[in-house]
């Protein structure tokens, strides 16, 4: 195939951040799955399809054939079960097992998985080792790297492990960091409703603890475990379960729904159909779209180069 168009499936789809990245390089989604019903509502509003539900209840034979598997699989505590029963049972009981099952049954040309950085350190690195070993055992050339959204144009410090695999012996390198980052002034809305502003007591308490009282506006600050308030010209990582005032703009107000989506690199055409608390949760669970676009572009470039080399070798042989 020439990879100018390809198909993919979107597992643990959330609100579709990974999908946007791979659509940007010509991909067509042929199947999506998401467990959370609220995320499905946002996904359907933006992509015109309601994802299938719980992936553990979906047979591989009910999934259309596809070229690339995509999945930001949930980062719940990854327990390695059944080591005494041998290698085959190590991933049972985790959602990674569902990815492994589908890769085994459908044997796509490539995959891209995303997870929290801490996955690499969990259980002294054993969890990550098991994942890589299982992917390699399926016959994939596997590459992994921690990428930070700050390096790819997003005004957000968000580090995530990206795992990429190819059925063939494809040479792949992760995308280089961008030189420019979108400034906060470009993503902040003007004339924001009063409902986003915190009470004066909260604002004053934050300003008293602000590390740099003369820090230039606009800034986004967050409160660390020790209670000190640190300002930055970008956001700390959006978190699904964080308190309402975890991130404040100029220590005055919470980010709006649109601003949270912009911090994750979603386009302004992305529709908001749910209330604030749910959008906050969804943005915290989502991916930085520009990172996905950059990885998708590199994957397609590597796949095209591999095909080109195969074709040239075949021509020489004939």
Wavefront OBJ file of the C-alpha trace (Angstrom):
o trace
v 0.000 0.000 0.000
v 1.130 3.585 -0.532
v -0.102 5.003 2.828
v -1.565 8.164 1.277
v -4.789 6.868 2.806
v -5.098 4.284 5.566
v -7.559 2.998 8.144
v -7.295 2.960 11.921
v -9.263 2.008 15.022
v -9.578 4.322 18.029
v -9.589 2.337 21.300
v -10.161 3.979 24.705
v -11.096 6.874 22.470
v -11.999 9.492 25.083
v -13.100 12.629 23.236
v -11.063 11.846 20.119
v -7.714 13.607 20.550
v -5.711 10.726 19.081
v -8.201 10.412 16.235
v -7.702 14.081 15.284
v -3.950 13.501 15.093
v -4.213 10.561 12.708
v -6.993 12.076 10.592
v -4.632 14.999 9.982
v -2.331 12.715 7.951
v -5.044 11.061 5.866
v -6.313 8.339 8.186
v -9.911 7.087 8.227
v -11.394 5.756 11.450
v -13.320 2.502 10.904
v -14.089 1.629 14.542
v -14.033 3.368 17.915
v -14.540 2.170 21.477
v -15.048 4.129 24.703
v -16.446 2.998 28.057
v -17.394 6.434 29.491
v -20.823 7.557 28.296
v -20.143 11.290 28.766
v -16.994 11.042 26.639
v -19.087 9.218 24.021
v -21.497 12.191 23.884
v -18.677 14.634 23.171
v -17.148 12.198 20.658
v -20.443 11.718 18.833
v -21.086 15.482 18.668
v -17.716 15.964 16.973
v -17.271 12.857 14.818
v -20.846 11.838 14.087
v -20.503 8.377 15.565
v -21.177 6.907 18.975
v -18.235 4.710 20.002
v -18.849 1.069 20.819
v -18.798 0.450 24.557
v -16.704 -1.774 26.793
v -13.841 -3.236 24.722
v -13.678 -6.310 26.983
v -17.075 -7.336 25.590
v -16.223 -6.837 21.903
v -14.987 -9.773 19.813
v -12.097 -9.123 17.451
v -14.166 -10.575 14.596
v -16.694 -7.738 15.078
v -13.992 -5.130 14.427
v -13.418 -4.242 10.748
v -9.944 -4.827 9.305
v -7.637 -1.821 9.724
v -4.054 -0.702 9.184
v -3.150 0.995 12.490
v -4.396 0.398 16.048
v -4.516 3.491 18.281
v -5.122 3.471 22.012
v -4.613 5.757 24.981
v -5.230 2.853 27.311
v -6.291 3.742 30.871
v -3.530 4.188 33.389
v -5.198 2.497 36.320
v -2.739 0.684 38.606
v -1.231 -1.911 36.319
v -1.056 -5.102 38.328
v 1.105 -7.866 36.927
v -0.912 -10.986 37.609
v -0.024 -14.640 37.482
v 3.743 -14.465 37.035
v 3.957 -17.978 38.436
v 1.662 -19.170 35.651
v 4.117 -18.172 32.986
v 4.565 -15.352 30.500
v 1.212 -15.744 28.744
v -0.837 -14.762 31.775
v 1.126 -11.693 32.830
v -1.234 -9.159 31.268
v -4.582 -10.840 31.975
v -6.872 -8.692 34.062
v -5.468 -5.433 32.678
v -6.829 -3.389 29.796
v -3.508 -3.731 27.999
v -4.549 -7.364 27.514
v -7.407 -6.139 25.261
v -4.932 -4.315 23.026
v -2.705 -7.389 22.942
v -5.691 -9.586 22.054
v -6.782 -7.360 19.150
v -3.220 -6.979 17.825
v -2.857 -10.759 17.905
v -6.206 -11.431 16.215
v -6.136 -8.636 13.597
v -2.374 -8.279 12.998
v -2.410 -4.647 11.775
v 0.637 -3.084 10.126
v 1.259 -0.695 13.039
v 0.058 0.627 16.385
v 0.465 3.693 18.601
v -0.220 3.554 22.342
v -0.195 6.417 24.840
v -0.010 6.389 28.626
v 1.194 8.380 31.636
v 4.933 8.798 32.061
v 4.818 6.871 35.338
v 4.016 3.669 33.460
v 7.756 3.399 32.736
v 8.572 3.447 36.475
v 5.701 1.318 37.806
v 6.868 -1.758 39.747
v 10.519 -0.738 39.250
v 10.085 -0.781 35.486
v 8.806 -4.368 35.347
v 5.339 -3.384 34.130
v 6.767 -1.492 31.184
v 9.190 -4.320 30.412
v 6.301 -6.816 30.306
v 4.318 -4.569 27.938
v 7.265 -4.150 25.545
v 8.064 -7.876 25.694
v 4.494 -8.822 24.881
v 4.346 -6.399 21.940
v 7.666 -7.673 20.614
v 6.478 -11.278 21.010
v 3.609 -10.458 18.634
v 6.198 -9.730 15.947
v 6.355 -5.938 16.151
v 9.387 -3.656 16.001
v 8.698 -1.466 19.041
v 9.846 2.083 19.823
v 9.037 4.133 22.922
v 9.761 7.617 24.220
v 8.398 10.114 26.749
v 7.206 13.229 24.894
v 6.246 16.547 26.476
v 3.382 18.564 24.964
v 5.393 21.741 25.670
v 7.856 20.639 22.977
v 5.174 20.366 20.301
v 3.522 23.771 20.410
v 1.134 23.228 23.352
v 1.141 25.698 26.263
v 1.025 22.766 28.709
v 3.666 20.726 30.499
v 2.329 17.229 29.901
v 4.663 14.255 29.680
v 3.360 11.005 28.241
v 4.963 7.735 27.156
v 4.342 6.975 23.489
v 4.791 3.386 22.285
v 4.917 2.799 18.530
v 5.154 -0.554 16.766
v 5.425 -1.853 13.197
v 4.794 -5.358 11.837
v 7.652 -4.947 9.375
v 11.191 -3.891 10.143
v 10.341 -0.194 9.803
v 12.950 2.346 10.910
v 11.264 4.999 13.066
v 12.407 8.070 14.949
v 10.219 10.212 17.206
v 9.410 13.766 16.075
v 11.852 16.544 16.897
v 10.602 19.305 19.245
v 9.076 22.387 17.618
v 10.833 25.716 17.904
v 7.719 27.732 18.704
v 5.091 27.308 21.383
v 1.682 28.941 21.267
v 1.722 31.816 23.795
v -0.996 32.047 26.459
v -2.176 35.326 24.976
v -3.324 33.366 21.911
v -5.374 30.799 23.802
v -6.994 32.944 26.506
v -10.510 34.239 25.858
v -11.481 37.874 26.251
v -14.503 39.096 28.248
v -14.843 35.953 30.337
v -18.034 35.476 32.380
v -17.942 36.245 36.113
v -18.810 32.619 36.891
v -15.216 31.572 36.155
v -13.734 34.010 38.703
v -12.809 32.700 42.140
v -13.918 34.304 45.408
v -11.708 37.205 46.583
v -10.564 35.150 49.602
v -9.236 32.386 47.318
v -7.578 34.903 45.016
v -5.907 36.753 47.916
v -4.734 33.512 49.513
v -3.128 32.479 46.222
v -1.463 35.846 45.654
v 0.055 35.843 49.150
v 1.714 32.477 48.390
v 2.724 33.353 44.811
v 6.430 32.573 44.409
v 7.138 35.560 42.163
v 4.914 38.529 43.006
v 6.048 40.444 39.890
v 5.526 37.620 37.425
v 4.269 39.043 34.102
v 0.660 38.395 33.092
v -0.839 36.377 31.591
v 0.327 33.374 33.546
v -1.181 30.120 34.764
v -0.414 29.020 38.294
v -0.998 25.787 40.131
v -0.772 24.856 43.780
v 1.743 22.138 44.594
v 1.509 19.633 47.445
v 3.431 21.972 49.760
v 0.931 24.773 49.131
v 3.213 27.124 47.214
v 1.844 28.784 44.083
v 4.085 28.691 41.013
v 3.353 30.849 37.957
v 4.332 29.810 34.418
v 3.737 31.069 30.861
v 2.046 27.698 30.254
v -0.277 25.331 32.099
v 0.629 22.465 34.371
v -0.780 19.162 33.091
v -4.574 19.194 33.057
v -5.847 16.501 35.430
v -9.244 14.817 35.367
v -9.607 14.538 39.124
v -7.923 17.782 40.182
v -9.658 20.248 42.493
v -11.624 23.089 40.916
v -8.870 25.628 41.628
v -5.921 23.414 40.714
v -5.089 25.689 37.782
v -5.885 29.420 37.814
v -5.235 32.111 35.228
v -3.487 35.087 36.853
v -4.722 33.623 40.170
v -8.077 35.203 39.361
v -10.158 32.663 37.503
v -10.498 29.132 36.263
v -9.876 28.385 32.575
v -13.025 28.245 30.450
v -14.099 25.091 28.623
v -12.687 26.443 25.366
v -9.398 27.401 27.007
v -8.949 23.903 28.435
v -9.493 22.420 24.986
v -7.020 24.920 23.519
v -4.450 23.982 26.182
v -4.737 20.425 24.813
v -4.438 21.708 21.238
v -8.029 21.012 20.125
v -9.309 23.246 17.292
v -11.923 25.911 18.023
v -14.329 24.012 15.763
v -14.477 21.278 18.420
v -18.009 21.265 19.841
v -18.686 21.612 23.567
v -21.935 19.826 24.480
v -21.533 19.061 28.196
v -21.261 21.172 31.373
v -18.015 22.568 32.801
v -17.181 19.799 35.297
v -17.490 17.124 32.617
v -15.410 19.038 30.066
v -12.746 19.579 32.754
v -12.703 15.836 33.435
v -12.552 14.989 29.713
v -9.749 17.445 28.983
v -7.773 16.042 31.908
v -8.132 12.538 30.458
v -7.386 13.568 26.896
v -4.199 13.838 24.869
v -2.349 16.832 23.464
v -3.495 16.862 19.834
v -0.303 18.459 18.401
v 1.776 15.606 19.895
v -0.506 13.087 18.178
v -0.234 14.959 14.874
v 3.568 15.000 15.103
v 3.760 11.265 15.939
v 1.257 10.384 13.201
v 3.285 12.335 10.646
v 6.490 10.514 11.654
v 4.791 7.109 11.540
v 3.433 7.740 8.048
v 6.792 9.007 6.869
v 8.507 5.853 8.198
v 5.906 3.535 6.645
v 6.127 5.271 3.255
v 9.919 5.087 3.319
v 9.778 1.369 4.104
v 7.355 0.701 1.209
v 9.518 2.755 -1.139
v 12.621 0.743 -0.210
v 10.763 -2.549 -0.722
v 9.569 -1.426 -4.164
v 13.057 -0.309 -5.195
v 14.556 -3.610 -4.045
v 11.950 -5.565 -5.982
v 12.665 -3.538 -9.133
v 16.402 -4.198 -8.778
v 15.777 -7.917 -8.292
v 13.677 -8.112 -11.441
l 1 2 3 4 5 6 7 8 9 10 11 12 13 14 15 16 17 18 19 20 21 22 23 24 25 26 27 28 29 30 31 32 33 34 35 36 37 38 39 40 41 42 43 44 45 46 47 48 49 50 51 52 53 54 55 56 57 58 59 60 61 62 63 64 65 66 67 68 69 70 71 72 73 74 75 76 77 78 79 80 81 82 83 84 85 86 87 88 89 90 91 92 93 94 95 96 97 98 99 100 101 102 103 104 105 106 107 108 109 110 111 112 113 114 115 116 117 118 119 120 121 122 123 124 125 126 127 128 129 130 131 132 133 134 135 136 137 138 139 140 141 142 143 144 145 146 147 148 149 150 151 152 153 154 155 156 157 158 159 160 161 162 163 164 165 166 167 168 169 170 171 172 173 174 175 176 177 178 179 180 181 182 183 184 185 186 187 188 189 190 191 192 193 194 195 196 197 198 199 200 201 202 203 204 205 206 207 208 209 210 211 212 213 214 215 216 217 218 219 220 221 222 223 224 225 226 227 228 229 230 231 232 233 234 235 236 237 238 239 240 241 242 243 244 245 246 247 248 249 250 251 252 253 254 255 256 257 258 259 260 261 262 263 264 265 266 267 268 269 270 271 272 273 274 275 276 277 278 279 280 281 282 283 284 285 286 287 288 289 290 291 292 293 294 295 296 297 298 299 300 301 302 303 304 305 306 307 308 309 310 311 312 313 314 315 316 317 318
